[in-house]
Amino acid sequence: MKYYLLGVFFLLCAWCTAQNDTINPLNVASEMPRFPGCEFYTDGPLKSKCAEEKLLGFIYQNIVYPDSALANNIEGTVVIQFVVTKTGEIAQPKILKDIGYGCGKEALRILDLMKEQNIKWIPGYNDSIPVDVNFNMPVRFKIQVPLPYTIMDGDTIWTKYDQAPSYKKGEEALSVFFLENLKYPKSGLDSCETGAIACELLIRKNGQAIVSSMYNYSNLNDDFVFEAIRVASATSGQWNIAQLDGENVAVLYPIRLTFRPESSTCGQPVEAFDTASKLSDEGVQLYNSGETAAAYAKWTTAIETFPPSVEYRFFRGQAYLQDGKLKEACLDLSAVKSVLGSSGYDSLLPLICK
């Protein structure tokens, strides 16, 4: 079962312990430190409430639930202690309470991110004089099962349904439709551009098919992208709509379109692409049957056989991540991101690659 970060909740309070000779934080200041961005308020309580909301917003937008914590269903509260100095800097961060599996380190990473972005806190004050104040931040990590739908550009897209969408004439007819209608762009002939573009088709409740997302694994030129969109969209009206509780619902449907030039001078890249695709498919089957070493060997050979495509690195990178081989996963998924603009695991990359 997949899980996602539903919320991270923070309780903010002051904390005082003995520090070193350089920084001597106080127990309490007449005016406590605040996260910046709320100085337009003149009322003290409103200013403090606004600052807490700003801090929560910053952390919620940047924190990543550690993958190992998700895999082990770890929930609980991490307590982070740090000093807000009289100049608004964050100093001496440390973990007071941890729940393990990377949660404490992730909370500390958010403090490091504040430093990287040069975010200065509003320091604490005593009698209008800035002072060092120790600050305590409990962080609650909670996992919940995701909703059975997402909202995208006004469409409610369901991930749970009783009956999946299907091409009215059958899967084989859909393959034939793509084969007969997909045109190889002339702009790719000179360089023998070859590769695959994967799409997620949104099959709306009215039968319209639109491209929701696209993965141009071989970085084919824009003419190929436009052609893929044209042909995928041309399937509108030819679908049996997905059903949930007897009602039509919008659902994503994956397709993969391949482009091979027919010119005799392009025989080598076409043969390499077909061989690599076959090896990659065999790798997926081997991995799913538990033969991981053989699967990795297949994917590695596929990558070597047809280097222009990151599709095979995407499969191998997912497997590395699943098997806890983070260094290898970082290399593969970073390569995917460099071509596609997204690795599919962007929120995890800072943890995988550190």
DRENGUVEX-61578 format. One record per atom (N, C-alpha, C): residue number from 1; atom name; y, z, x. Coordinates in steps of 0.1 Angstrom, whole numbers, m for minus. Example, Ala and Ser with C-alpha at 12.3 -4.5 7.8 and 13.67 -1.06 7.14 Angstrom:
// residues 2
 num atome    py    pz    px
   1     N   m57    78   132
   1    CA   m45    78   123
   1     C   m33    78   132
   2     N   m22    71   128
   2    CA   m11    71   137
   2     C     0    79   129
This chain:
// residues 354
 num atome    py    pz    px
   1     N   m12     0     8
   1    CA     0     0     0
   1     C    12     0     9
   2     N    22    m8     6
   2    CA    34    m9    13
   2     C    44     2     8
   3     N    52     7    17
   3    CA    62    17    13
   3     C    76    13    19
   4     N    86    17    13
   4    CA    99    14    18
   4     C   108    27    18
   5     N   119    26    25
   5    CA   128    38    26
   5     C   136    37    13
   6     N   134    47     4
   6    CA   142    48    m8
   6     C   155    55    m6
   7     N   155    66     2
   7    CA   168    73     4
   7     C   166    83    15
   8     N   178    85    22
   8    CA   179    95    32
   8     C   190   104    28
   9     N   188   117    26
   9    CA   198   126    21
   9     C   202   136    32
  10     N   214   140    32
  10    CA   219   148    43
  10     C   227   160    37
  11     N   225   171    43
  11    CA   232   183    40
  11     C   240   186    53
  12     N   253   188    51
  12    CA   262   190    63
  12     C   267   204    63
  13     N   266   210    75
  13    CA   271   224    77
  13     C   274   226    91
  14     N   281   237    94
  14    CA   284   241   108
  14     C   273   249   114
  15     N   272   249   127
  15    CA   262   257   134
  15     C   267   261   147
  16     N   265   273   151
  16    CA   270   277   164
  16     C   259   283   172
  17     N   258   279   185
  17    CA   249   285   194
  17     C   256   285   208
  18     N   252   292   217
  18    CA   258   292   230
  18     C   256   278   237
  19     N   266   272   243
  19    CA   265   260   250
  19     C   268   262   264
  20     N   271   251   272
  20    CA   273   253   286
  20     C   288   257   288
  21     N   291   258   301
  21    CA   305   263   304
  21     C   316   253   301
  22     N   312   240   300
  22    CA   322   229   297
  22     C   326   229   283
  23     N   316   230   274
  23    CA   319   230   259
  23     C   314   243   253
  24     N   324   249   247
  24    CA   321   262   241
  24     C   324   262   226
  25     N   315   256   218
  25    CA   318   254   204
  25     C   319   268   196
  26     N   327   267   186
  26    CA   329   279   177
  26     C   319   280   166
  27     N   318   292   161
  27    CA   310   294   148
  27     C   316   286   137
  28     N   329   290   134
  28    CA   336   284   123
  28     C   350   281   127
  29     N   355   270   122
  29    CA   369   266   124
  29     C   376   267   110
  30     N   389   270   110
  30    CA   396   270    98
  30     C   396   256    91
  31     N   395   246    99
  31    CA   394   232    94
  31     C   382   226   101
  32     N   371   223    94
  32    CA   359   219   100
  32     C   360   204   104
  33     N   352   199   114
  33    CA   352   185   117
  33     C   347   176   106
  34     N   352   164   106
  34    CA   349   154    95
  34     C   346   140   101
  35     N   338   133    94
  35    CA   336   119    97
  35     C   349   112    93
  36     N   353   102   101
  36    CA   366    95    99
  36     C   366    86    87
  37     N   378    82    82
  37    CA   380    73    72
  37     C   385    78    59
  38     N   389    91    58
  38    CA   394    97    46
  38     C   407   104    47
  39     N   414   100    57
  39    CA   427   107    60
  39     C   438   104    50
  40     N   436    94    41
  40    CA   446    91    31
  40     C   446   102    20
  41     N   435   111    19
  41    CA   436   122    10
  41     C   444   133    15
  42     N   452   139     6
  42    CA   460   151    10
  42     C   453   164     6
  43     N   444   163    m4
  43    CA   437   175    m9
  43     C   425   177     0
  44     N   424   189     5
  44    CA   413   193    14
  44     C   399   191     9
  45     N   396   196    m3
  45    CA   382   194    m8
  45     C   379   179   m10
  46     N   389   172   m15
  46    CA   386   157   m17
  46     C   384   150    m4
  47     N   391   154     6
  47    CA   390   148    19
  47     C   376   151    25
  48     N   372   163    23
  48    CA   358   167    29
  48     C   347   160    21
  49     N   348   159     8
  49    CA   338   152     0
  49     C   338   137     4
  50     N   349   131     6
  50    CA   350   117    10
  50     C   344   115    23
  51     N   346   124    33
  51    CA   341   123    46
  51     C   326   124    46
  52     N   320   133    38
  52    CA   306   134    37
  52     C   300   121    31
  53     N   306   115    21
  53    CA   301   103    15
  53     C   302    91    25
  54     N   313    91    33
  54    CA   314    81    44
  54     C   303    82    54
  55     N   300    94    58
  55    CA   289    97    68
  55     C   276    93    62
  56     N   273    97    50
  56    CA   260    93    43
  56     C   259    78    43
  57     N   270    71    39
  57    CA   270    56    38
  57     C   266    50    52
  58     N   273    55    63
  58    CA   270    50    76
  58     C   255    51    80
  59     N   250    63    77
  59    CA   236    66    82
  59     C   227    58    73
  60     N   229    58    60
  60    CA   220    51    51
  60     C   219    36    54
  61     N   230    30    58
  61    CA   231    16    62
  61     C   224    13    75
  62     N   223    23    84
  62    CA   218    20    97
  62     C   204    26   100
  63     N   200    36    93
  63    CA   188    43    97
  63     C   176    34    93
  64     N   165    35   100
  64    CA   153    28    98
  64     C   141    38    97
  65     N   134    38    86
  65    CA   123    48    85
  65     C   112    43    95
  66     N   109    52   105
  66    CA    99    48   115
  66     C    86    43   109
  67     N    82    32   115
  67    CA    69    25   110
  67     C    57    34   111
  68     N    56    42   122
  68    CA    45    51   123
  68     C    45    62   112
  69     N    57    66   108
  69    CA    59    77    98
  69     C    55    71    84
  70     N    59    58    82
  70    CA    54    51    70
  70     C    39    50    69
  71     N    33    46    80
  71    CA    19    43    80
  71     C    11    56    78
  72     N    17    68    81
  72    CA    10    80    80
  72     C    16    89    68
  73     N    24    82    60
  73    CA    30    89    48
  73     C    37   102    52
  74     N    45   102    62
  74    CA    52   114    67
  74     C    65   115    60
  75     N    67   127    54
  75    CA    80   130    47
  75     C    84   144    52
  76     N    97   146    50
  76    CA   102   160    54
  76     C   116   159    59
  77     N   120   170    65
  77    CA   134   172    70
  77     C   135   173    85
  78     N   143   165    91
  78    CA   147   167   105
  78     C   160   174   106
  79     N   162   183   115
  79    CA   175   189   117
  79     C   180   186   131
  80     N   192   179   131
  80    CA   199   175   143
  80     C   211   184   145
  81     N   213   188   158
  81    CA   224   196   161
  81     C   233   188   171
  82     N   246   188   169
  82    CA   255   182   179
  82     C   268   189   179
  83     N   276   187   189
  83    CA   290   193   190
  83     C   300   182   187
  84     N   309   184   178
  84    CA   321   176   177
  84     C   332   182   185
  85     N   335   175   196
  85    CA   345   181   206
  85     C   359   180   200
  86     N   368   187   207
  86    CA   382   187   203
  86     C   389   173   204
  87     N   382   164   210
  87    CA   387   150   211
  87     C   380   141   201
  88     N   371   147   193
  88    CA   364   139   183
  88     C   351   132   188
  89     N   347   135   200
  89    CA   335   129   205
  89     C   322   137   200
  90     N   311   130   200
  90    CA   298   137   198
  90     C   292   140   211
  91     N   288   153   213
  91    CA   283   158   225
  91     C   271   166   223
  92     N   262   167   233
  92    CA   250   176   233
  92     C   241   175   221
  93     N   238   162   217
  93    CA   229   161   205
  93     C   215   165   209
  94     N   208   172   200
  94    CA   194   176   202
  94     C   188   178   188
  95     N   174   178   189
  95    CA   166   180   177
  95     C   163   195   176
  96     N   167   201   165
  96    CA   163   215   162
  96     C   150   216   155
  97     N   147   206   146
  97    CA   135   206   138
  97     C   131   192   137
  98     N   118   189   139
  98    CA   113   175   138
  98     C   101   175   130
  99     N    98   164   123
  99    CA    86   162   116
  99     C    77   152   123
 100     N    81   147   135
 100    CA    72   139   142
 100     C    73   124   138
 101     N    64   116   145
 101    CA    62   102   142
 101     C    76    94   143
 102     N    84    98   152
 102    CA    96    91   155
 102     C   108    94   146
 103     N   107   103   136
 103    CA   118   106   127
 103     C   130   113   134
 104     N   126   123   143
 104    CA   137   129   150
 104     C   144   120   160
 105     N   137   111   166
 105    CA   143   102   175
 105     C   152    92   168
 106     N   148    88   156
 106    CA   156    79   147
 106     C   169    85   143
 107     N   168    98   140
 107    CA   181   105   136
 107     C   190   106   148
 108     N   185   108   160
 108    CA   193   108   172
 108     C   199    94   175
 109     N   191    84   172
 109    CA   196    70   174
 109     C   208    67   166
 110     N   210    73   154
 110    CA   221    71   146
 110     C   234    77   153
 111     N   232    88   159
 111    CA   243    94   167
 111     C   247    85   179
 112     N   237    80   186
 112    CA   240    71   197
 112     C   247    58   191
 113     N   244    54   179
 113    CA   250    42   174
 113     C   265    45   171
 114     N   268    57   167
 114    CA   282    61   165
 114     C   290    60   178
 115     N   283    64   189
 115    CA   290    63   202
 115     C   292    49   206
 116     N   282    41   204
 116    CA   283    26   207
 116     C   294    20   200
 117     N   296    23   187
 117    CA   306    17   179
 117     C   320    25   181
 118     N   320    34   190
 118    CA   333    41   194
 118     C   339    48   181
 119     N   330    54   173
 119    CA   335    61   161
 119     C   339    75   166
 120     N   351    79   163
 120    CA   356    92   167
 120     C   358   100   154
 121     N   352   112   155
 121    CA   353   122   144
 121     C   367   128   143
 122     N   371   133   132
 122    CA   382   142   131
 122     C   378   156   136
 123     N   384   161   146
 123    CA   379   174   152
 123     C   382   185   143
 124     N   375   197   146
 124    CA   378   209   139
 124     C   391   215   144
 125     N   398   223   136
 125    CA   411   229   140
 125     C   411   244   137
 126     N   417   251   146
 126    CA   421   265   144
 126     C   435   267   147
 127     N   443   271   136
 127    CA   457   273   138
 127     C   464   260   144
 128     N   460   248   138
 128    CA   465   235   141
 128     C   462   231   156
 129     N   452   238   162
 129    CA   448   235   176
 129     C   434   229   175
 130     N   431   217   180
 130    CA   417   212   180
 130     C   408   220   188
 131     N   396   222   183
 131    CA   386   231   190
 131     C   372   224   189
 132     N   363   228   198
 132    CA   349   223   198
 132     C   342   230   187
 133     N   334   223   179
 133    CA   327   229   168
 133     C   313   224   168
 134     N   303   232   167
 134    CA   289   228   167
 134     C   286   224   152
 135     N   278   213   150
 135    CA   276   208   137
 135     C   261   206   135
 136     N   256   210   124
 136    CA   242   209   121
 136     C   240   199   109
 137     N   230   190   111
 137    CA   228   180   101
 137     C   213   179    97
 138     N   209   185    86
 138    CA   195   183    82
 138     C   194   169    76
 139     N   183   162    79
 139    CA   181   148    74
 139     C   167   148    67
 140     N   167   144    55
 140    CA   155   144    47
 140     C   150   129    46
 141     N   137   127    51
 141    CA   131   115    50
 141     C   121   115    38
 142     N   122   106    29
 142    CA   113   105    17
 142     C   109    91    15
 143     N    96    90    13
 143    CA    90    77    10
 143     C    87    76    m5
 144     N    90    64   m11
 144    CA    86    61   m24
 144     C    81    47   m25
 145     N    72    44   m35
 145    CA    67    31   m37
 145     C    78    22   m42
 146     N    80    10   m37
 146    CA    91     2   m41
 146     C    90    m2   m56
 147     N   102    m6   m62
 147    CA   102   m11   m75
 147     C    94   m24   m76
 148     N    88   m28   m88
 148    CA    80   m40   m89
 148     C    89   m52   m90
 149     N   102   m52   m87
 149    CA   110   m63   m87
 149     C   122   m61   m78
 150     N   129   m72   m75
 150    CA   141   m72   m67
 150     C   152   m80   m75
 151     N   164   m77   m72
 151    CA   175   m85   m78
 151     C   181   m94   m67
 152     N   182  m107   m69
 152    CA   187  m116   m59
 152     C   196  m127   m66
 153     N   209  m126   m63
 153    CA   218  m136   m69
 153     C   217  m137   m84
 154     N   215  m126   m90
 154    CA   215  m126  m105
 154     C   201  m128  m111
 155     N   191  m131  m103
 155    CA   177  m133  m107
 155     C   169  m120  m105
 156     N   162  m116  m115
 156    CA   152  m105  m114
 156     C   139  m111  m109
 157     N   135  m109   m97
 157    CA   123  m115   m91
 157     C   112  m104   m91
 158     N   101  m107   m98
 158    CA    90   m97   m99
 158     C    80   m99   m88
 159     N    76   m87   m83
 159    CA    65   m87   m73
 159     C    52   m82   m80
 160     N    53   m77   m92
 160    CA    41   m73  m100
 160     C    41   m82  m112
 161     N    29   m87  m115
 161    CA    28   m96  m127
 161     C    13   m97  m131
 162     N    10  m100  m143
 162    CA    m4  m101  m148
 162     C   m10  m115  m144
 163     N    m1  m125  m144
 163    CA    m6  m139  m141
 163     C     4  m146  m132
 164     N    m1  m150  m121
 164    CA     7  m157  m111
 164     C    12  m171  m116
 165     N    23  m176  m110
 165    CA    27  m190  m114
 165     C    17  m199  m108
 166     N    15  m211  m114
 166    CA     6  m221  m109
 166     C    11  m235  m112
 167     N     8  m244  m104
 167    CA    12  m258  m106
 167     C     3  m263  m117
 168     N     9  m270  m127
 168    CA     2  m273  m139
 168     C   m10  m282  m137
 169     N    m9  m291  m127
 169    CA   m20  m300  m124
 169     C   m30  m295  m113
 170     N   m28  m283  m108
 170    CA   m37  m277   m99
 170     C   m32  m278   m84
 171     N   m37  m269   m76
 171    CA   m33  m268   m62
 171     C   m35  m281   m54
 172     N   m46  m288   m57
 172    CA   m48  m301   m50
 172     C   m38  m311   m54
 173     N   m34  m311   m66
 173    CA   m24  m321   m71
 173     C   m10  m317   m65
 174     N    m8  m304   m62
 174    CA     5  m301   m56
 174     C     5  m306   m41
 175     N    m6  m305   m35
 175    CA    m7  m310   m21
 175     C    m4  m325   m21
 176     N   m10  m332   m30
 176    CA    m9  m346   m31
 176     C     6  m350   m34
 177     N    12  m342   m43
 177    CA    26  m344   m46
 177     C    35  m344   m34
 178     N    33  m333   m26
 178    CA    41  m332   m13
 178     C    38  m343    m4
 179     N    25  m347    m3
 179    CA    21  m358     7
 179     C    27  m371     3
 180     N    28  m374   m10
 180    CA    33  m387   m15
 180     C    49  m387   m15
 181     N    55  m375   m17
 181    CA    70  m375   m19
 181     C    78  m371    m7
 182     N    71  m364     2
 182    CA    79  m359    14
 182     C    81  m370    24
 183     N    94  m374    27
 183    CA    97  m385    36
 183     C   101  m379    49
 184     N    96  m385    60
 184    CA   100  m381    73
 184     C   114  m387    76
 185     N   123  m379    80
 185    CA   137  m383    83
 185     C   137  m392    95
 186     N   145  m403    94
 186    CA   146  m413   106
 186     C   152  m406   118
 187     N   161  m396   115
 187    CA   168  m390   127
 187     C   159  m382   136
 188     N   146  m380   132
 188    CA   137  m373   141
 188     C   128  m382   149
 189     N   128  m395   146
 189    CA   119  m404   153
 189     C   120  m405   168
 190     N   133  m406   173
 190    CA   135  m408   187
 190     C   129  m396   195
 191     N   130  m384   190
 191    CA   125  m373   197
 191     C   111  m368   192
 192     N   106  m376   183
 192    CA    92  m372   177
 192     C    92  m358   172
 193     N   102  m354   165
 193    CA   103  m340   159
 193     C    90  m338   150
 194     N    83  m327   153
 194    CA    71  m324   145
 194     C    71  m309   142
 195     N    66  m306   131
 195    CA    65  m292   128
 195     C    64  m288   113
 196     N    65  m276   110
 196    CA    63  m271    96
 196     C    76  m263    92
 197     N    79  m264    79
 197    CA    89  m256    73
 197     C    83  m249    61
 198     N    83  m236    61
 198    CA    77  m228    50
 198     C    89  m224    41
 199     N    86  m224    28
 199    CA    96  m221    18
 199     C    90  m211     9
 200     N    99  m202     3
 200    CA    96  m194    m9
 200     C   103  m201   m21
 201     N    95  m206   m30
 201    CA   101  m212   m42
 201     C   102  m201   m53
 202     N   114  m200   m58
 202    CA   116  m191   m70
 202     C   113  m199   m82
 203     N   102  m196   m89
 203    CA    98  m202  m102
 203     C   104  m194  m113
 204     N   116  m199  m118
 204    CA   123  m192  m128
 204     C   116  m192  m142
 205     N   120  m184  m151
 205    CA   114  m182  m164
 205     C   115  m195  m172
 206     N   125  m204  m169
 206    CA   126  m217  m176
 206     C   118  m228  m169
 207     N   111  m225  m159
 207    CA   103  m235  m152
 207     C   110  m242  m140
 208     N   123  m238  m138
 208    CA   130  m244  m127
 208     C   125  m239  m114
 209     N   124  m247  m104
 209    CA   120  m243   m90
 209     C   131  m245   m81
 210     N   135  m234   m74
 210    CA   146  m235   m64
 210     C   141  m228   m51
 211     N   146  m233   m40
 211    CA   142  m227   m27
 211     C   150  m214   m25
 212     N   143  m203   m24
 212    CA   149  m190   m22
 212     C   151  m187    m8
 213     N   141  m190     0
 213    CA   142  m187    15
 213     C   134  m198    22
 214     N   138  m200    35
 214    CA   132  m211    43
 214     C   130  m206    57
 215     N   118  m211    63
 215    CA   115  m207    76
 215     C   112  m220    84
 216     N   122  m224    92
 216    CA   121  m237    99
 216     C   115  m234   113
 217     N   102  m232   114
 217    CA    95  m227   126
 217     C    97  m235   138
 218     N    98  m248   137
 218    CA   100  m257   148
 218     C   114  m261   151
 219     N   124  m255   144
 219    CA   138  m258   145
 219     C   141  m272   144
 220     N   135  m278   133
 220    CA   137  m292   130
 220     C   152  m294   126
 221     N   157  m306   127
 221    CA   171  m308   124
 221     C   174  m307   109
 222     N   187  m307   106
 222    CA   191  m305    92
 222     C   186  m315    82
 223     N   183  m327    86
 223    CA   177  m337    77
 223     C   164  m333    72
 224     N   156  m326    80
 224    CA   143  m321    76
 224     C   145  m310    66
 225     N   154  m301    68
 225    CA   157  m290    59
 225     C   161  m295    45
 226     N   170  m305    45
 226    CA   174  m311    32
 226     C   163  m318    25
 227     N   154  m324    33
 227    CA   143  m331    27
 227     C   133  m321    21
 228     N   131  m310    28
 228    CA   122  m299    23
 228     C   127  m294    10
 229     N   140  m291     9
 229    CA   147  m286    m3
 229     C   145  m296   m14
 230     N   148  m309   m11
 230    CA   147  m319   m21
 230     C   133  m320   m28
 231     N   123  m320   m20
 231    CA   110  m322   m25
 231     C   105  m309   m32
 232     N   108  m298   m26
 232    CA   104  m285   m33
 232     C   110  m284   m46
 233     N   123  m287   m47
 233    CA   130  m286   m60
 233     C   125  m296   m70
 234     N   120  m307   m65
 234    CA   115  m317   m75
 234     C   103  m313   m83
 235     N    97  m301   m79
 235    CA    85  m296   m87
 235     C    90  m289  m100
 236     N   103  m288  m102
 236    CA   108  m281  m114
 236     C   102  m287  m127
 237     N    98  m278  m136
 237    CA    92  m283  m149
 237     C    77  m285  m148
 238     N    72  m284  m136
 238    CA    57  m287  m134
 238     C    49  m274  m132
 239     N    54  m263  m136
 239    CA    48  m250  m133
 239     C    44  m243  m146
 240     N    33  m236  m145
 240    CA    29  m226  m155
 240     C    36  m213  m150
 241     N    44  m207  m159
 241    CA    53  m196  m155
 241     C    45  m183  m154
 242     N    49  m175  m144
 242    CA    42  m162  m143
 242     C    44  m153  m155
 243     N    34  m145  m158
 243    CA    34  m136  m170
 243     C    33  m122  m167
 244     N    41  m113  m174
 244    CA    40   m99  m173
 244     C    41   m93  m187
 245     N    30   m87  m192
 245    CA    30   m81  m205
 245     C    33   m92  m216
 246     N    28  m104  m213
 246    CA    30  m115  m223
 246     C    43  m122  m223
 247     N    52  m118  m213
 247    CA    65  m124  m212
 247     C    66  m132  m199
 248     N    74  m143  m199
 248    CA    77  m151  m187
 248     C    85  m143  m178
 249     N    82  m143  m165
 249    CA    90  m136  m154
 249     C    91  m146  m142
 250     N   102  m144  m135
 250    CA   105  m151  m123
 250     C    97  m146  m111
 251     N    91  m154  m104
 251    CA    82  m150   m93
 251     C    84  m160   m81
 252     N    83  m155   m69
 252    CA    83  m163   m57
 252     C    69  m169   m54
 253     N    70  m182   m50
 253    CA    57  m189   m47
 253     C    58  m195   m33
 254     N    49  m192   m24
 254    CA    51  m198   m10
 254     C    45  m212    m9
 255     N    52  m220    m2
 255    CA    47  m234     1
 255     C    50  m236    16
 256     N    42  m246    22
 256    CA    44  m250    36
 256     C    44  m265    36
 257     N    55  m270    42
 257    CA    56  m285    43
 257     C    56  m289    57
 258     N    48  m299    60
 258    CA    46  m304    74
 258     C    52  m318    76
 259     N    58  m320    88
 259    CA    64  m332    91
 259     C    58  m338   104
 260     N    52  m350   102
 260    CA    46  m357   113
 260     C    51  m371   114
 261     N    57  m375   125
 261    CA    61  m389   126
 261     C    49  m398   127
 262     N    50  m410   121
 262    CA    39  m420   121
 262     C    39  m429   133
 263     N    50  m429   140
 263    CA    51  m438   152
 263     C    40  m435   162
 264     N    34  m446   167
 264    CA    23  m445   177
 264     C    28  m438   190
 265     N    41  m439   193
 265    CA    46  m432   205
 265     C    46  m417   203
 266     N    44  m412   191
 266    CA    45  m397   189
 266     C    31  m391   187
 267     N    21  m398   192
 267    CA     7  m393   190
 267     C     5  m380   196
 268     N    10  m377   208
 268    CA     7  m365   215
 268     C    13  m353   208
 269     N    25  m352   204
 269    CA    30  m340   197
 269     C    24  m338   184
 270     N    20  m349   177
 270    CA    14  m347   164
 270     C     0  m341   166
 271     N    m8  m346   176
 271    CA   m21  m341   179
 271     C   m20  m326   183
 272     N   m10  m323   191
 272    CA    m9  m309   196
 272     C    m5  m300   184
 273     N     3  m304   175
 273    CA     7  m296   163
 273     C    m5  m294   154
 274     N   m13  m304   152
 274    CA   m24  m303   143
 274     C   m35  m293   149
 275     N   m37  m295   162
 275    CA   m46  m286   169
 275     C   m42  m271   169
 276     N   m29  m269   171
 276    CA   m23  m256   171
 276     C   m24  m249   157
 277     N   m21  m257   147
 277    CA   m22  m252   134
 277     C   m36  m248   130
 278     N   m46  m256   134
 278    CA   m60  m252   131
 278     C   m64  m240   139
 279     N   m59  m238   151
 279    CA   m63  m226   159
 279     C   m56  m214   153
 280     N   m44  m215   148
 280    CA   m37  m204   142
 280     C   m44  m200   129
 281     N   m48  m209   121
 281    CA   m55  m206   109
 281     C   m68  m198   112
 282     N   m75  m203   122
 282    CA   m88  m196   126
 282     C   m84  m182   131
 283     N   m73  m180   138
 283    CA   m69  m167   142
 283     C   m67  m158   131
 284     N   m60  m162   120
 284    CA   m58  m154   108
 284     C   m71  m150   102
 285     N   m81  m159   101
 285    CA   m94  m156    95
 285     C  m101  m146   104
 286     N  m101  m147   117
 286    CA  m107  m138   126
 286     C  m101  m124   126
 287     N   m88  m123   125
 287    CA   m81  m110   125
 287     C   m85  m103   112
 288     N   m85  m110   101
 288    CA   m88  m104    88
 288     C  m102  m100    87
 289     N  m111  m105    95
 289    CA  m125  m101    95
 289     C  m128   m91   106
 290     N  m117   m86   112
 290    CA  m119   m75   122
 290     C  m121   m80   137
 291     N  m121   m93   139
 291    CA  m124   m98   153
 291     C  m110  m100   160
 292     N  m104   m89   163
 292    CA   m90   m89   168
 292     C   m88   m96   181
 293     N   m97   m94   191
 293    CA   m96  m100   204
 293     C   m97  m115   203
 294     N  m107  m120   195
 294    CA  m108  m134   193
 294     C   m96  m140   186
 295     N   m90  m133   176
 295    CA   m79  m137   169
 295     C   m67  m139   179
 296     N   m65  m129   187
 296    CA   m53  m130   197
 296     C   m55  m142   206
 297     N   m68  m145   210
 297    CA   m71  m156   219
 297     C   m67  m169   212
 298     N   m71  m170   199
 298    CA   m67  m182   192
 298     C   m52  m184   191
 299     N   m45  m174   187
 299    CA   m30  m175   186
 299     C   m24  m178   199
 300     N   m29  m172   210
 300    CA   m23  m175   223
 300     C   m25  m190   227
 301     N   m37  m195   224
 301    CA   m40  m209   227
 301     C   m31  m218   218
 302     N   m29  m214   206
 302    CA   m21  m222   197
 302     C    m6  m223   202
 303     N    m1  m211   207
 303    CA    12  m211   212
 303     C    14  m220   224
 304     N     4  m219   233
 304    CA     4  m228   245
 304     C     2  m242   242
 305     N    m5  m245   231
 305    CA    m8  m259   227
 305     C     5  m266   222
 306     N    12  m258   213
 306    CA    24  m264   207
 306     C    36  m254   208
 307     N    42  m253   220
 307    CA    53  m243   222
 307     C    65  m245   213
 308     N    68  m257   207
 308    CA    81  m258   199
 308     C    81  m249   187
 309     N    69  m245   182
 309    CA    68  m237   169
 309     C    67  m222   172
 310     N    75  m214   165
 310    CA    73  m200   166
 310     C    64  m194   155
 311     N    58  m203   147
 311    CA    50  m199   136
 311     C    38  m191   141
 312     N    32  m195   152
 312    CA    20  m188   157
 312     C    24  m175   163
 313     N    36  m174   169
 313    CA    41  m162   175
 313     C    44  m152   164
 314     N    48  m157   152
 314    CA    50  m148   141
 314     C    37  m141   136
 315     N    27  m149   135
 315    CA    14  m143   131
 315     C     9  m133   142
 316     N    10  m137   154
 316    CA     5  m128   165
 316     C    14  m116   166
 317     N    27  m117   164
 317    CA    36  m106   165
 317     C    33   m96   154
 318     N    30  m101   141
 318    CA    27   m92   130
 318     C    14   m84   134
 319     N     4   m91   140
 319    CA    m8   m84   143
 319     C    m6   m74   154
 320     N     2   m77   164
 320    CA     6   m67   175
 320     C    12   m55   169
 321     N    21   m57   159
 321    CA    28   m46   153
 321     C    18   m37   145
 322     N     9   m44   138
 322    CA    m1   m37   130
 322     C   m10   m28   139
 323     N   m12   m33   151
 323    CA   m22   m27   160
 323     C   m14   m17   170
 324     N    m1   m15   168
 324    CA     6    m6   176
 324     C    10   m11   190
 325     N     9   m24   192
 325    CA    12   m29   205
 325     C    27   m34   205
 326     N    36   m24   206
 326    CA    50   m26   203
 326     C    57   m35   214
 327     N    53   m34   226
 327    CA    59   m42   236
 327     C    56   m57   234
 328     N    44   m60   231
 328    CA    40   m74   228
 328     C    46   m79   215
 329     N    46   m70   205
 329    CA    53   m73   192
 329     C    67   m76   194
 330     N    74   m69   202
 330    CA    88   m71   205
 330     C    91   m85   210
 331     N    83   m89   220
 331    CA    84  m102   226
 331     C    82  m113   216
 332     N    72  m112   208
 332    CA    69  m123   198
 332     C    79  m123   187
 333     N    82  m112   181
 333    CA    92  m112   170
 333     C   106  m115   174
 334     N   110  m111   186
 334    CA   123  m115   191
 334     C   124  m130   193
 335     N   113  m136   197
 335    CA   113  m151   199
 335     C   114  m157   185
 336     N   107  m152   175
 336    CA   108  m157   162
 336     C   123  m156   157
 337     N   129  m145   159
 337    CA   143  m143   154
 337     C   153  m152   161
 338     N   150  m156   174
 338    CA   159  m165   181
 338     C   159  m179   175
 339     N   148  m182   168
 339    CA   147  m196   162
 339     C   151  m195   147
 340     N   146  m185   140
 340    CA   148  m185   126
 340     C   161  m177   122
 341     N   166  m169   131
 341    CA   178  m160   127
 341     C   173  m147   122
 342     N   160  m146   119
 342    CA   155  m133   114
 342     C   140  m133   118
 343     N   135  m121   121
 343    CA   121  m120   125
 343     C   112  m116   113
 344     N   119  m112   102
 344    CA   111  m107    91
 344     C   109   m92    93
 345     N   113   m87   105
 345    CA   111   m72   108
 345     C   124   m67   115
 346     N   136   m73   111
 346    CA   148   m70   118
 346     C   151   m55   119
 347     N   148   m48   108
 347    CA   152   m34   107
 347     C   143   m26   117
 348     N   131   m31   120
 348    CA   122   m24   129
 348     C   124   m28   144
 349     N   131   m39   147
 349    CA   132   m44   160
 349     C   139   m33   170
 350     N   149   m26   165
 350    CA   155   m16   175
 350     C   145    m6   179
 351     N   135    m2   171
 351    CA   125     7   174
 351     C   114     1   182
 352     N   110   m11   178
 352    CA    99   m18   185
 352     C   103   m21   199
 353     N   115   m25   202
 353    CA   120   m31   215
 353     C   126   m20   224
 354     N   127    m8   220
 354    CA   134     2   228
 354     C   126     6   240
